[in-house]
Amino acid sequence: MLTKKQKNFLDYIQEYTQKKGISPSHDEVRKHLKLASVSTVSHYMKILQEKGYIKREKNTARSTEVEKRESLISIPFKGYIAAGQPIEAVEEFETVTIPSSYASTGSLFALGVKGDSMIDEGIFDGDTVIIRKQSSVEDGETAVALINNNEVTLKKIYKEKNRIRLEPANPRLKPLYVKEVIIQGKVISTFRNIEEQDSKDVRNKLDKIYRSDCIEFMKSMDENSIDLTVTSPPYDELRDYKGYSFDFENIAKQLFRVTKKGGIVVWVVGDKIKKGNKTLTSFKQALYFQQVGFNVHDVMIYRKKNTPFMRSNAYTNCFEFMFVLSKDSPKTFTPLKVKTVRQGKEMLPFNKGADGVNKKIMGELKPEKTMTNIWDYAVGFGGSTSDKLAFDHPAIFPEKLAEDHILSWSKDGDIVFDPMCGSGTTCKMAKNNNRHYIGCDISEDYVKLANKRLGN
Ligand SMILES: C[S@@+](CC[C@H](N)C(=O)[O-])C[C@H]1O[C@@H](n2cnc3c(N)ncnc32)[C@H](O)[C@@H]1O
């Protein structure tokens, strides 16, 4: 199957090659199809090659040959379908192109699939399904069903006594029972959308900062793709983040989805005091992370060495939590070490013998030991960072804090993510330590700031 853009691309190469005897250069294709860059041309070339429509010699200019010369037909692309949701209206009238051998199978249309309700039938998020218009199906066939007058859903259909069962092909989801259903068509084929898949591949998003709501951004990422996340959310609307909303539950779910098995999320968070009462939002969030599937691998403390915050009737608050959440057991742990107080050779206690007398023998004290889970950092200028730019953001965490977690829970070449990256502290420290980074923030100003800080 080809999308409209891919078909235009193929047509141009075919026409050009027939006319001139050689294939067009990338720049000619870019100009003709009004594409933004030559890398977009390469992207389309790769898709057409993977789909078997063209053949290319590696590292040779104008070497593209049209390989598959099958006849094609265009059918309407009517929108998107997801479990229980109505089809979204498509703004333009779109088409997709499929081999003409399908033409004899009846009147056809295409739908884009959203969600994972049919994965056991081999229909995945981002796929395109080809539907043959028909008003009934056999038991167990996959069909587009109209229910409740305006909801369209893709399900396996079973007629039961006095009701119809709409069965998802995903053991995690429950069937839907309805009295009436209008069958709009049957799925006759599924095409994987390579373009969509490519855009979900986080390897195409590396070493950049994106301006987006982090939930939407994570939805555009493949599952199981991030090694480590080090992030800090807005604390109980404690600070003004230009009025942006914060949907914690969906952030937690998406974080779990995009984290690799064995990957870690470090969630740095503090609580607000409302009328003398600590909100304990941090605890609630940690419990919710467990609910979505994370292990609370550790509850660590980030202690601020110098804190200006004071309360007249309580001790000065000097710490925040660093919840270390793991998806399964951590795949990487390189413990940070500190020097021990006493080092070198010393007489050390030895086992009591049968005579009951304590003995001592000469032994070597270890020069260093694994750090505790309370980490101390100076904050403010010269503490959190000496990078003045960073203080254009009201709530940065120390560079060293991000670096210490990066060194502990990831290795060279790993992908480190910060979905609410603010001034870009996590991304900067990932870059400095030979990790890939992906940053995202909802505020355009902070994205600009982070890019400046990273020298992008
Ligand atoms: C505590 S700050 C992060 C600071 C960062 N750790 C640093 O060192 O600069 C939280 C950030 O979350 C961003 N934010 C709030 N809601 C967001 C959302 N829905 N999606 C993405 N970013 C969001 C805010 O703009 C803010 O920059």
The ligand as an SDF file (V2000), in Angstrom:
LIG
                    3D

 27 29  0  0  0  0  0  0  0  0999 V2000
   10.3130   21.3830   37.6140 C   0  0  0  0  0  0  0  0  0  0  0  0
   10.3870   21.9510   35.9650 S   0  0  0  0  0  0  0  0  0  0  0  0
   11.6990   21.0080   35.2870 C   0  0  0  0  0  0  0  0  0  0  0  0
   13.0390   21.6870   35.4540 C   0  0  0  0  0  0  0  0  0  0  0  0
   14.1980   20.8900   34.9020 C   0  0  0  0  0  0  0  0  0  0  0  0
   14.4160   19.6740   35.6440 N   0  0  0  0  0  0  0  0  0  0  0  0
   15.4660   21.7250   34.8800 C   0  0  0  0  0  0  0  0  0  0  0  0
   16.4450   21.3710   35.5660 O   0  0  0  0  0  0  0  0  0  0  0  0
   15.4950   22.7530   34.2160 O   0  0  0  0  0  0  0  0  0  0  0  0
    8.9600   21.3030   35.2110 C   0  0  0  0  0  0  0  0  0  0  0  0
    8.7840   21.6150   33.7130 C   0  0  0  0  0  0  0  0  0  0  0  0
    7.6310   20.9170   33.2600 O   0  0  0  0  0  0  0  0  0  0  0  0
    7.1000   21.6500   32.1660 C   0  0  0  0  0  0  0  0  0  0  0  0
    5.7370   21.1210   31.9420 N   0  0  0  0  0  0  0  0  0  0  0  0
    4.6160   21.3090   32.6680 C   0  0  0  0  0  0  0  0  0  0  0  0
    3.5780   20.6130   32.1580 N   0  0  0  0  0  0  0  0  0  0  0  0
    4.0800   19.9560   31.0740 C   0  0  0  0  0  0  0  0  0  0  0  0
    3.5130   19.0680   30.1190 C   0  0  0  0  0  0  0  0  0  0  0  0
    2.2350   18.7010   30.1860 N   0  0  0  0  0  0  0  0  0  0  0  0
    4.3140   18.5850   29.1320 N   0  0  0  0  0  0  0  0  0  0  0  0
    5.6270   18.9380   29.0360 C   0  0  0  0  0  0  0  0  0  0  0  0
    6.2020   19.7790   29.9110 N   0  0  0  0  0  0  0  0  0  0  0  0
    5.4400   20.2740   30.9220 C   0  0  0  0  0  0  0  0  0  0  0  0
    7.1800   23.0840   32.6130 C   0  0  0  0  0  0  0  0  0  0  0  0
    7.1360   23.9800   31.5210 O   0  0  0  0  0  0  0  0  0  0  0  0
    8.5230   23.0800   33.3790 C   0  0  0  0  0  0  0  0  0  0  0  0
    9.5650   23.5630   32.5510 O   0  0  0  0  0  0  0  0  0  0  0  0
  1  2  1  0
  2  3  1  0
  2 10  1  0
  3  4  1  0
  4  5  1  0
  5  6  1  0
  5  7  1  0
  7  8  2  0
  7  9  1  0
 10 11  1  0
 11 12  1  0
 11 26  1  0
 12 13  1  0
 13 14  1  0
 13 24  1  0
 14 15  1  0
 14 23  1  0
 15 16  2  0
 16 17  1  0
 17 18  1  0
 17 23  2  0
 18 19  1  0
 18 20  2  0
 20 21  1  0
 21 22  2  0
 22 23  1  0
 24 25  1  0
 24 26  1  0
 26 27  1  0
M  CHG  2   2   1   9  -1
M  END
$$$$
